[in-house]
Amino acid sequence: MLLFQVLVERLLSTCPEVAQLHLLMRPKKGLLPDKRLLQLKQSQVFDILRQKDPQQLNKLSIIPGDVTQPNLGISEEYLKKLDKVSIVFHSAATVKFDELLGCAVEQNIRSVIRVMDICDSLPNIETLIHVSTAYSNAEHPRVEERVYKSPEELSKLLTLVDVLPTDLLQKITPEYIAPKANTYIFTKAMAESVVFSRSSKKYSIAIFRPTTVVASLSHPFPGWVENLNGPPGVIATAGKGILHVFRIDKTKVADLLPVDIAVNTLIAVAWETTVDKLDTIRVYNSSTCENPITWNMFELYMRKYLRGESPLDNAIWYPSGFSLENKYTHMFFEFLLNSLPLYILEFILRGLRIDIKINLIRVAQKTKAMSSLLAYFTMREWFFYTENVKRLMNRLTPEDRAIYNLDPTTIDWENLMENFLLGTRRYILKEKDENLPKARKHMRRLRYVHKTVMLFAILLFIRFLLQNRFVRYYVSNGLKYLMSYVLA
């Protein structure tokens, strides 16, 4: 959704010659597609566009449909509206790493087949851009800009998910998709193979692979982010004092990609694909490998701003989190510091009949699941070849490069992280900037409480140790040697 919203905003704000943008939307959370379009138009992502050129928003047109339905669920009436469409971006997908295989196949593979069927019928189509992920081939430490061998024959996979009962399919999934880490990666790799096998002489096709998309560098404004998937979820739970331990190899590179750089590259890819009219499919890896940030840097910046200038409102504890590499050590401390306090607090509040808006046990379970699902990515690093993106960047005119920044070396990571944390406050948690002084004061109080509790815990631990006579013997002898050294 983050990539989609910024793509729509950038197309409207930088491509005034575009006549219309048709958006495929399904009913969601009780809202019909037309109501969802109105909701989208009111999004903060369009704040600047509304001030400068509000008429551009009238170019948005809704196409009611659903990628899981035959023919994308598009009626004949709405299909006729697509006759003038020349460029199609396909980015709809389930990004849940633990999605059931059947659901992931439906949304990430069969949807691609349906989109390409529609594209084949469009009279004026020139280009299809398929949005994949840089991690579709994550079993390889170095990922090239090419379509890799399909992990499974499409017909076999579709038959399997259609025939097997859900419980049996779920049971065999880990072994079946290996060496792919999860159903998301597996189905995105399969989708690339589908696109490659269905390549058409009628229109040109490109595959766009971004890494981990995070808050914007500049556009529509610094720090724009709108969902808690991935790093924003870590920031929010750590900043609220819920997440205290996370499994990370701090030496590894966290390939975080600002959403506006990703979208700028995506638009430039669409331009080049349309202009060149190639019969072959180009793959574009969009990565920050040339200007890396490690997980250690991510953690340091997060601590600095969550504890200092940009704390979150109403944190329940001081952001005192730390990272661990060992799986079993992490499991122990995850239970001790993440889950157990929330379980205890939930039972205390229930006992006192204090009504709170959230279920803390559910929060503990979600935090644990998030940590487990992200560990595959936070414990590894990859190198992504980006030759096609570099060539594309050099092909743009200076005027185009000023509008569409594709260059990851322009990222100032500390500045981005500061805006990322502020963006999480403003746009996801809906916390107001005028509350920052109050949040800082609250954070200072939490710091004193945290330090006091830690000191008390250390003293208790020392007292417990000193109850053992062997420990007392070695401590007393150690103190004697220390005193003799000091007084010598």
Secondary structure, DSSP 8 states (H G I E B T S, - for coil): -HHHHHHHHHHHHH-TT---EEEEE--BTTB-HHHHHHHHHTSGGGHHHHHH-GGGGGGEEEEE--TTSGGGG--HHHHHTTTT--EEEE------TT--HHHHHIIIIIHHHHHHHHHHH-TT--EEEEE--GGGGTTSSEE-SS----SS-HHHHHHHHHHS-HHHHHHHHHHHHTTSSSHHHHHHHHHHHHHHHT--SSSEEEEEEE-EEES-SSSSSTT-----TTHHHHHHHHHTT---EEE--TTSB--EEEHHHHHHHHHHHHHHHHHH--SS-EEEEE--TTS--BHHHHHHHHHHHHHTTS--TT-SS----EEE--HHHHHHHIIIIIIHHHHHHHHHHHHTT---SS-HHHHHHHHHHHHHHHHHHHT---EE--HHHHHHHHHS-HHHHHHS---GGG--HHHHHHHHHHHIIIIIS---GGGHHHHHHHHHHHHHHHHHHHHHHHHHHHHHHHTSHHHHHHHHHHHHHHHHHHH-
